[in-house]
Amino acid sequence: MTLSRPVGNRYDAAEWAGAFGDLGTLLPFVIAYLGILKLDAAGVLFGFGVSMILCGWIYKTPFPVQPMKAVGAVATAQATQIAITPGVVFGAGLATGLIWLLVGATGLAERLGRWVSRPVVQGVMLGLGVALAWQGALLMRQHWLLALLGLALVVLLARVRRCPSLFVVLLLGVGWTAFERPEALSALSGIGLDWRWPAFTWPAISAHDLMLGTVLLALPQAPLTLGNAIIGIRAENNRLFPHRSVSDRGVALSTGCMNLFGSAVGGVPMCHGAGGMAGHVAFGARTGGSVIILGTLLLVLALGFSGSVMTLFGLVPMALLGTILVVTGWQLGAGQVRQPRVAGEWLLLLVTAALSVWNVAIGLAAGVLLQYLLLRLHKAEAG
């Protein structure tokens, strides 16, 4: 499927709705960073906001900026066991930035991308789509009735462009929160403008922070980033928007630059991801305007309302974020299955996808290995 060719970035109702299509991934990780590690919301949101605005302006497609999932999971879920501090998170961002700048500048990203065949990349995307849908289903369990009602609204409004479904779903969530927890809505009256800039954090990163951030967070994330946030997003962007094609080298350099910037302003490790693009597209985004809209809103929150973001984010029930993730997973996975291929390519796709549901890095490695085994077998039969 190729989407229509836009003249430039748009900022209409569809782009506004699509701007929030990646909240299912963004909000849980941001809330965990702020609530568990006590990171400063000004720095975290400033890093995301500036990066999104620049990506939307440069790429002109719904090119997402997301938290790195493996880093976020380890940093928040194991913070007490392995002494993860804000400094370690900033160190991980600095190391991540340097790694991907090096990979992009040396041309290694392009060489790695050429080793991976199209069915393997599609298998990674299919597996990621299933994993996102499963993660969404787990969040939906928190309130099935609300989540299924949200899903029904998405299906019913799928073709009503004048009434973007995500707006209705978010309004449903706020209304549900007001009914279930009226104190959460009343807390909005205490929100006021509190203008401030994020702190410059590089001087606070010690050698110990940099070492732990590199070993515990940055390096374990690297294979996942290669599969989903470099090769995967390049393939998905170029499939949907061939008139705005990108390269593995460019995406690697982009990843490096935004992580260097993020680590300097108190942000968290960030990446691009095919799932994020699927989320934006699923709810109407077709240009970089959607990412600029979301980035601008996060920038306003960072600079003017950083002390109130937990109150604002708490208005959206997690069950509805699960609904958004299920729709995102479907959008990403279905796009890979619909493409024609021969029997051997189906085997590559399904094996890679099955393992990628569990771990993207393992799925990618197994897919590449199977790809070369099948190639050798084909040459042996031909000879």
Secondary structure, 3 states (H helix, E strand, C coil): CCCCCCCCCCCCHHHHHHHCCCHHHHHHHHHHHHHHCCCCHHHHHHHHHHHHHHHHHHHCCCCCCEECHHHHHHHHHCCCCCCCCHHHHHHHHHHHHHHHHHHHHCCHHHHHHHHCCHHHHHHHHHHHHHHHHHHHHHHHHHHHHHHHHHHHHHHHCCCCCCCCHHHHHHHHHHHHHHHHCHHHHHHHHHCCCCCCCCCCCHHHCCHHHHHHHHHHHHHHHHHHHHHHHHHHHHHHHHHHCHHHCCCHHHHHHHHHHHHHHHHHCCCCCEECCHHHHHHHHHCCCCCCHHHHHHHHHHHHHHHHCHHHHHHHHCCCCHHHHHHHHHHHHHHHHHHHHCCCCCHHHHHHHHHHHHHHHHCHHHHHHHHHHHHHHHHHHHHHHHC
